Every structure is written in C-alpha cells, then in structure tokens.
Amino acid sequence: MPDLPPRRASSADIVTGTEGPALPVGAVLVDFDGTACLHDVAEHLLIEFGDPSWPEWDAAWERGEIGARDCLLAQDAMLRGDRDTMLAFVRRHCEMDPTFAPFVSWLRDLGVPVAIVSDGFGFYIEPMLETAGVAWIPVITNEQRWDADRKVTGVSFVSGHPDCVGCGTCKMQAVLQHRREFGPVAFIGEGPSDRYGALYADLTFAKLDLVELCERDGVAYVPWTNFDDVRRSLESSVQLPGAVAPVRCPGWLLPTLEDSPTA
C-alpha cells in the first residue's frame, strides 16, 4: 500500500499568530536531507540497505550524464529493507537539526507558510517530522511505492514538472508556485539537488555544496550554519537580491522516445 501523497502548501496552512517582525519574504521552502535533517538520509539508507555501486549513479548525475530521476530510480531499486526496518534505522541514526523545529514554529506564529521540498526517496520525511513535533509542515517530494511485504517497488514523481523529466521533485516549480500564492520566497538548502530551487528563489540560504553552485550560477546567497542563523537574517529584514530565474532551467530535460508510454 503506497504512502499517502505529500501535502502541498496552500493558504489553508497559514496560521495567524502573534505579532512579530515583518519578514521580507512571504513563504519559506526548506530542503530535507542535510538541511532540516543533519544527515543525508538517502545516503545512509543506501549505505545500509543498498548496493555498493550506488555512488556511481550519483557521480554520473553530477557529471550530467543522467537526470536525477534516473539516478533516483536506480538507487531506489537497490534498497533491500522493508519500510518499517528502514524507518527504524533512520530514527536511530539520522538526527534532525535541533534548531529546525523552533524555526518553523516561529514562522507559523508569524503566519508565514513553510514547506519541505525534497528530491529524495521521500517516505521517511513525514515520520521524522512527526517525531520532531512538526507534523503539520506540508511536504513536497516523491512518493515511494511498496509491495504487500512493504518492500520497495518504485517511485512516483508526484511533485515533478509536467514536461521536464530531469528532476523527480521540481524545486523550480515549487518556488514559482509559492511565489504566485504567497509572494517572495526564501529557499534554504545545502546540496546539488537544491541548485534549481536557489536559481528561482528571491532569497537563498546556502551552505556546503550549494555555496559553490550559487557562486557558479551568479545566485546571491546568505551563508548559514543552523536555522538560528536563518531566523536572525530574516528578522534583520535582509534585502532581497531577487531571483536569477533563467528562461529555461539548466536541468531541463524532455522525455526521449524510449520514455514515451507509446514507444
């Protein structure tokens, strides 16, 4: 039985709370692996339950030889554990950033919508948010499929772009949808899968690998270590540099004839 589809942020998720500083953004999007969570959960799962060849797929993706979807599908098929075993492993080994829950609760009190946007296996995000006491946060990610024994049978790209097949979850699309509904968007991330969210966000908070990508793409960014840093920057009414927003996303990839259902 598949997991319930992740919820998308909407105006119904805004909670009007106590008065506070007027923030320069209308919505905040947060990556999960390595960002809201201190660990790359997918990587930990692949090390424990996957095939030793899994890093080769990451390397091929980073070289631009395959899209993120192809990488994710290949690595997902390697996972040998059942859902409950893998979730138990994640809970034991993958700690959430302790500053994350207070940060998103502060945003909710201010009435600023926040959502998780992740291009990973996805199935562990909502259980981990529940454990952290912030199960109310909408999640935009891929949907894991399971057989009767709760073993992996594939991934559905329920948060993908309708035309492009480069990424599983389209972070560009998530940013643009939130801007249309809520106004300027802040994006918080740390890795290569966050590149396209950063390119289209009005304000980007970057660390680790995302810093180099932002500098390469000409994306102005605010460095951060934890979510207390992000809160201080937002409270200081940091200037919005605006989005780079190329006409076509650099990750744009149309399906080939082999990908077509009629092929």
C-alpha positions as CSV (number, residue, x, y, z in Angstrom):
1,M,0.0,0.0,0.0
2,P,1.6,3.3,-1.0
3,D,2.2,6.2,1.4
4,L,-0.3,9.0,1.4
5,P,0.7,11.6,-1.2
6,P,2.6,14.5,0.4
7,R,0.6,17.7,1.0
8,R,1.3,20.9,-0.8
9,A,1.4,24.2,1.0
10,S,-1.6,26.4,0.4
11,S,-3.3,29.4,2.1
12,A,-5.0,26.9,4.4
13,D,-1.7,26.2,6.0
14,I,-1.2,29.8,7.2
15,V,-1.7,30.2,10.9
16,T,-2.2,33.8,12.1
17,G,-0.2,34.1,15.3
18,T,1.3,36.7,17.5
19,E,2.6,40.0,16.1
20,G,6.2,40.0,15.1
21,P,8.7,41.5,12.7
22,A,7.5,41.9,9.1
23,L,9.6,39.5,7.1
24,P,11.0,40.2,3.7
25,V,9.5,37.0,2.3
26,G,6.0,35.6,2.0
27,A,7.0,31.9,2.2
28,V,9.9,29.7,3.1
29,L,10.9,26.4,1.4
30,V,13.4,24.0,3.1
31,D,15.3,21.1,1.7
32,F,15.3,18.0,3.9
33,D,18.3,15.7,3.6
34,G,21.3,17.5,5.1
35,T,19.2,20.6,5.8
36,A,16.2,20.1,8.0
37,C,17.8,16.8,8.9
38,L,21.5,16.9,9.8
39,H,22.2,13.8,7.7
40,D,21.7,12.8,4.1
41,V,19.1,10.2,5.0
42,A,19.0,8.7,1.5
43,E,22.8,8.2,1.6
44,H,22.6,6.4,5.0
45,L,19.9,4.1,3.6
46,L,21.9,3.3,0.6
47,I,25.0,2.5,2.7
48,E,23.0,0.2,5.0
49,F,20.4,-1.4,2.6
50,G,21.7,-0.6,-0.9
51,D,24.3,-1.9,-3.4
52,P,27.9,-0.8,-3.1
53,S,27.6,0.7,-6.6
54,W,25.2,3.4,-5.5
55,P,27.8,6.2,-5.6
56,E,28.5,5.6,-9.3
57,W,24.9,6.8,-10.0
58,D,25.5,10.0,-8.0
59,A,28.7,10.6,-9.9
60,A,27.0,10.1,-13.3
61,W,24.3,12.5,-12.3
62,E,26.7,15.2,-11.1
63,R,28.6,14.9,-14.4
64,G,25.3,15.5,-16.3
65,E,25.3,12.1,-17.9
66,I,21.9,11.1,-16.4
67,G,19.0,13.0,-14.9
68,A,18.1,13.0,-11.2
69,R,15.1,10.8,-11.9
70,D,17.2,8.1,-13.5
71,C,19.6,8.3,-10.6
72,L,16.8,8.0,-8.0
73,L,15.1,5.1,-9.8
74,A,18.3,3.1,-10.0
75,Q,19.2,3.7,-6.3
76,D,15.7,3.1,-5.1
77,A,15.7,-0.3,-6.7
78,M,18.8,-1.2,-4.6
79,L,17.0,-0.8,-1.3
80,R,16.6,-4.3,0.3
81,G,15.0,-3.3,3.6
82,D,11.3,-3.3,4.3
83,R,9.6,0.1,5.2
84,D,9.5,-0.5,8.9
85,T,13.1,-1.7,9.2
86,M,14.4,1.3,7.2
87,L,12.3,3.8,9.2
88,A,13.6,2.3,12.4
89,F,17.2,2.6,11.1
90,V,16.6,6.3,10.2
91,R,15.2,7.1,13.6
92,R,18.2,5.6,15.3
93,H,20.9,7.2,13.0
94,C,19.6,10.4,11.5
95,E,19.1,13.4,13.8
96,M,17.0,16.4,12.9
97,D,18.7,19.8,13.2
98,P,17.7,20.9,16.7
99,T,17.1,24.4,15.6
100,F,14.7,23.4,12.8
101,A,11.5,22.8,14.9
102,P,11.8,26.2,16.8
103,F,12.4,28.0,13.5
104,V,9.4,26.6,11.6
105,S,7.2,27.1,14.7
106,W,8.3,30.8,14.8
107,L,7.3,31.1,11.1
108,R,3.9,29.6,11.8
109,D,3.4,32.0,14.7
110,L,4.1,34.9,12.2
111,G,1.7,33.4,9.7
112,V,4.4,32.7,7.1
113,P,3.9,29.4,5.3
114,V,6.7,26.9,5.2
115,A,7.1,23.6,3.4
116,I,9.7,20.9,2.9
117,V,10.7,20.3,-0.7
118,S,12.9,17.2,-1.3
119,D,14.0,15.2,-4.3
120,G,14.8,12.0,-2.4
121,F,13.1,8.8,-1.5
122,G,10.6,10.8,0.5
123,F,9.0,8.1,2.6
124,Y,10.9,9.0,5.8
125,I,10.2,12.7,5.8
126,E,6.7,12.8,7.4
127,P,7.5,10.2,10.1
128,M,10.6,12.2,11.0
129,L,8.7,15.5,11.1
130,E,6.1,13.8,13.4
131,T,8.9,12.7,15.7
132,A,10.2,16.2,15.8
133,G,6.8,17.6,16.7
134,V,6.2,19.4,13.5
135,A,4.0,17.0,11.6
136,W,1.9,20.0,10.3
137,I,4.5,21.0,7.8
138,P,3.5,20.3,4.2
139,V,5.9,18.1,2.2
140,I,6.6,18.3,-1.5
141,T,8.5,15.2,-2.5
142,N,8.4,11.9,-4.4
143,E,6.1,9.1,-3.5
144,Q,7.5,5.7,-2.6
145,R,5.6,2.6,-3.8
146,W,5.6,-0.7,-1.8
147,D,4.5,-4.3,-2.3
148,A,2.5,-6.4,0.2
149,D,5.6,-7.1,2.2
150,R,6.4,-3.4,2.5
151,K,9.4,-3.7,0.1
152,V,10.3,-1.0,-2.4
153,T,8.6,-1.3,-5.8
154,G,9.5,2.1,-7.3
155,V,9.0,5.8,-7.1
156,S,6.2,8.0,-8.4
157,F,7.2,11.6,-9.3
158,V,4.0,13.2,-8.0
159,S,5.8,16.6,-7.5
160,G,7.6,16.6,-10.8
161,H,7.3,19.1,-13.7
162,P,4.6,18.2,-16.2
163,D,7.0,18.4,-19.1
164,C,10.6,18.2,-17.8
165,V,11.9,14.8,-16.6
166,G,15.2,16.0,-15.3
167,C,14.4,16.0,-11.6
168,G,12.0,13.9,-9.6
169,T,10.7,16.8,-7.5
170,C,10.8,20.1,-9.4
171,K,12.1,22.6,-6.9
172,M,11.9,25.4,-9.5
173,Q,8.2,24.6,-9.8
174,A,7.7,24.6,-6.0
175,V,9.4,28.0,-5.8
176,L,7.3,29.5,-8.6
177,Q,4.0,28.1,-7.2
178,H,4.7,29.5,-3.8
179,R,5.6,32.9,-5.2
180,R,2.4,33.1,-7.1
181,E,0.4,32.3,-4.0
182,F,2.4,34.0,-1.2
183,G,4.9,36.5,-2.7
184,P,8.7,36.4,-2.4
185,V,10.2,33.0,-1.5
186,A,13.2,32.1,0.6
187,F,14.9,28.8,-0.1
188,I,17.1,27.0,2.3
189,G,19.5,24.3,1.1
190,E,22.9,22.7,1.1
191,G,23.4,20.4,-1.9
192,P,23.4,19.9,-5.7
193,S,19.7,19.0,-5.7
194,D,18.9,22.4,-4.3
195,R,20.5,24.3,-7.3
196,Y,17.3,24.9,-9.2
197,G,15.3,26.0,-6.2
198,A,18.1,28.5,-5.5
199,L,18.1,29.8,-9.1
200,Y,14.4,30.8,-8.9
201,A,14.1,31.9,-5.2
202,D,14.1,35.6,-4.2
203,L,16.4,34.8,-1.3
204,T,18.7,31.8,-0.9
205,F,20.4,30.5,2.2
206,A,23.2,28.2,1.2
207,K,25.9,26.1,2.8
208,L,28.2,23.3,1.8
209,D,28.0,22.2,-1.9
210,L,25.2,24.7,-2.6
211,V,27.6,27.6,-2.0
212,E,29.8,26.7,-4.9
213,L,26.8,26.1,-7.2
214,C,25.4,29.5,-6.3
215,E,28.7,31.2,-7.0
216,R,28.9,29.5,-10.3
217,D,25.3,30.4,-11.3
218,G,25.5,34.0,-10.1
219,V,23.0,33.4,-7.3
220,A,23.4,35.8,-4.4
221,Y,23.1,33.8,-1.1
222,V,23.3,34.2,2.6
223,P,25.6,31.7,4.3
224,W,24.1,29.7,7.2
225,T,25.1,27.1,9.7
226,N,21.8,26.4,11.5
227,F,18.3,27.8,11.5
228,D,19.0,30.3,14.2
229,D,21.2,32.0,11.6
230,V,18.4,32.0,9.1
231,R,16.0,33.5,11.6
232,R,18.4,36.3,12.5
233,S,18.8,37.1,8.9
234,L,15.1,37.2,8.2
235,E,14.5,39.3,11.4
236,S,17.1,41.8,10.2
237,S,15.0,42.4,7.1
238,V,17.8,41.3,4.8
239,Q,17.5,42.8,1.3
240,L,16.0,40.5,-1.3
241,P,18.6,40.1,-4.2
242,G,15.9,38.7,-6.5
243,A,15.9,35.6,-8.5
244,V,18.4,34.8,-11.3
245,A,15.5,32.9,-12.9
246,P,16.9,31.8,-16.3
247,V,14.2,31.5,-19.0
248,R,15.0,27.7,-19.2
249,C,16.1,25.8,-16.1
250,P,19.7,24.4,-16.7
251,G,18.3,21.0,-15.6
252,W,15.6,21.0,-18.3
253,L,15.3,17.6,-19.9
254,L,12.5,16.4,-22.2
255,P,11.5,12.7,-22.4
256,T,13.1,10.7,-25.2
257,L,11.1,8.4,-27.4
258,E,12.0,5.5,-25.2
259,D,10.5,7.3,-22.2
260,S,7.2,7.8,-24.0
261,P,4.3,5.5,-23.0
262,T,3.6,4.9,-26.7
263,A,7.1,3.9,-27.5
